[in-house]
Amino acid sequence: MTCKDCDKAIGYKQHKESMDSLGVELCERHTRLIKKIILDNGTPVEAIQLFYALKEAGAHPMLEWWDGKKSVDVAISRVKLNIEIDKDYNMITHEQAISDLEEAMHSFKNGFTTVRIPHLAIKYYLDDTVQNILGIITGLKSNIKAI
């Protein structure tokens, strides 16, 4: 068992603690750092799981990336992709829907694509979610002009 962040060997106790609290194998140091990020930003645990799954897939994600207006749960800056995790997906109001649409519009005007993913997709279909995001990344790469 090794830390998904630093590849340091971890024992059973640390493995169990990080898996129970975050759903990701992390050493004590990285568990502490990630928990601080969660407390400071209100980051969903599913964003942490998606971040490490994308990292393992070679996508070079960034966690809690500042886009100039707000903090984005996960970002792939190379293709200007912002990923937001919807924690209360079933409880969306029309005001929230319009607000989300306006945020997506502002991101798009700045050259960014924003994708909102229900937390349940990550909780139950993490591998499929990662494969779909990798497909989005491939599509965005093909549309980026080479300089």
C-alpha positions as CSV (number, residue, x, y, z in Angstrom):
1,M,0.0,0.0,0.0
2,T,1.4,3.4,-1.1
3,C,0.3,7.0,-0.9
4,K,-1.4,8.1,-4.2
5,D,0.3,11.4,-3.9
6,C,4.0,10.7,-2.9
7,D,4.3,6.9,-3.4
8,K,5.4,6.5,0.2
9,A,4.7,3.2,1.7
10,I,1.8,3.3,4.3
11,G,0.7,0.9,6.9
12,Y,-2.7,-0.7,7.4
13,K,-3.8,1.8,10.1
14,Q,-3.0,4.8,7.9
15,H,-4.5,3.1,4.8
16,K,-7.7,2.4,6.7
17,E,-8.0,6.0,8.1
18,S,-7.5,7.6,4.7
19,M,-9.8,5.2,2.9
20,D,-12.5,5.6,5.6
21,S,-12.4,9.4,5.6
22,L,-11.4,10.3,2.0
23,G,-11.8,7.1,-0.1
24,V,-8.2,7.4,-1.3
25,E,-4.9,5.8,-0.1
26,L,-2.8,8.6,1.4
27,C,0.0,8.9,3.8
28,E,-0.5,10.8,7.1
29,R,0.9,14.0,5.7
30,H,-1.2,14.1,2.6
31,T,-4.4,13.0,4.5
32,R,-3.8,16.0,6.8
33,L,-3.2,18.4,3.8
34,I,-6.3,17.2,2.0
35,K,-8.5,17.4,5.1
36,K,-7.3,21.0,5.5
37,I,-8.3,21.7,1.9
38,I,-11.7,20.2,2.5
39,L,-12.2,22.4,5.7
40,D,-10.9,25.6,4.1
41,N,-12.8,25.3,0.8
42,G,-15.8,23.0,1.5
43,T,-14.4,20.6,-1.1
44,P,-16.5,17.6,-1.6
45,V,-14.9,14.2,-0.9
46,E,-15.9,13.1,-4.4
47,A,-13.7,15.9,-5.8
48,I,-10.7,14.4,-3.9
49,Q,-11.5,11.0,-5.3
50,L,-11.9,12.3,-8.8
51,F,-8.7,14.4,-8.5
52,Y,-6.6,11.3,-7.6
53,A,-8.3,9.1,-10.2
54,L,-7.6,11.7,-13.0
55,K,-4.0,12.0,-11.7
56,E,-3.5,8.3,-11.9
57,A,-4.9,8.3,-15.4
58,G,-2.3,10.9,-16.4
59,A,-4.6,13.9,-16.8
60,H,-2.6,16.4,-14.6
61,P,-5.5,17.8,-12.6
62,M,-5.4,20.6,-10.1
63,L,-7.4,20.6,-7.0
64,E,-9.3,23.8,-5.8
65,W,-7.9,25.9,-8.7
66,W,-8.6,29.7,-8.6
67,D,-10.1,30.7,-11.9
68,G,-10.0,34.5,-11.2
69,K,-13.5,34.6,-9.8
70,K,-14.0,31.5,-7.7
71,S,-12.3,28.3,-6.7
72,V,-13.0,25.3,-9.0
73,D,-13.1,21.8,-7.5
74,V,-10.9,20.2,-10.1
75,A,-9.3,21.8,-13.2
76,I,-7.3,20.6,-16.2
77,S,-5.6,23.8,-17.1
78,R,-3.9,22.5,-20.2
79,V,-7.2,22.3,-22.0
80,K,-9.0,24.9,-19.9
81,L,-11.5,22.5,-18.3
82,N,-13.1,23.3,-15.0
83,I,-14.9,20.5,-13.2
84,E,-17.5,21.2,-10.5
85,I,-19.0,18.5,-8.3
86,D,-22.7,18.9,-7.5
87,K,-23.3,17.8,-4.0
88,D,-27.0,18.5,-3.9
89,Y,-27.8,17.5,-7.5
90,N,-31.4,16.3,-6.7
91,M,-32.2,19.5,-4.9
92,I,-31.4,22.1,-7.6
93,T,-33.7,25.1,-7.8
94,H,-34.4,27.3,-10.8
95,E,-32.3,30.1,-9.3
96,Q,-29.3,27.7,-8.8
97,A,-29.8,26.4,-12.4
98,I,-29.6,30.0,-13.8
99,S,-26.7,30.8,-11.5
100,D,-24.8,27.7,-12.8
101,L,-25.6,28.6,-16.4
102,E,-24.3,32.2,-15.9
103,E,-21.1,30.9,-14.3
104,A,-20.6,28.5,-17.3
105,M,-21.2,31.4,-19.6
106,H,-18.5,33.6,-17.9
107,S,-16.1,30.6,-18.0
108,F,-16.8,30.0,-21.6
109,K,-16.2,33.7,-22.5
110,N,-12.8,33.4,-20.9
111,G,-12.0,30.3,-22.9
112,F,-12.8,27.7,-20.3
113,T,-15.3,24.8,-20.4
114,T,-17.1,24.0,-17.2
115,V,-18.5,20.6,-16.6
116,R,-20.8,19.9,-13.6
117,I,-20.8,16.3,-12.4
118,P,-23.3,14.9,-9.9
119,H,-21.4,13.5,-6.8
120,L,-23.3,10.2,-7.3
121,A,-21.5,9.7,-10.7
122,I,-18.2,9.7,-8.9
123,K,-19.4,7.8,-5.9
124,Y,-20.8,4.9,-7.9
125,Y,-19.2,5.2,-11.4
126,L,-15.7,6.7,-10.8
127,D,-14.0,4.7,-13.6
128,D,-16.7,5.6,-16.2
129,T,-16.6,9.2,-15.0
130,V,-12.8,9.4,-15.5
131,Q,-13.0,7.8,-18.9
132,N,-15.7,10.3,-20.0
133,I,-13.5,13.2,-18.7
134,L,-10.5,11.8,-20.6
135,G,-12.7,11.8,-23.7
136,I,-13.6,15.5,-23.0
137,I,-9.9,16.3,-22.6
138,T,-9.1,14.6,-25.9
139,G,-11.9,16.6,-27.6
140,L,-10.7,19.9,-26.1
141,K,-7.1,19.2,-27.1
142,S,-8.1,18.6,-30.7
143,N,-9.8,22.1,-30.7
144,I,-6.8,24.0,-29.3
145,K,-4.8,25.8,-31.9
146,A,-1.1,25.1,-32.0
147,I,1.0,28.2,-31.7
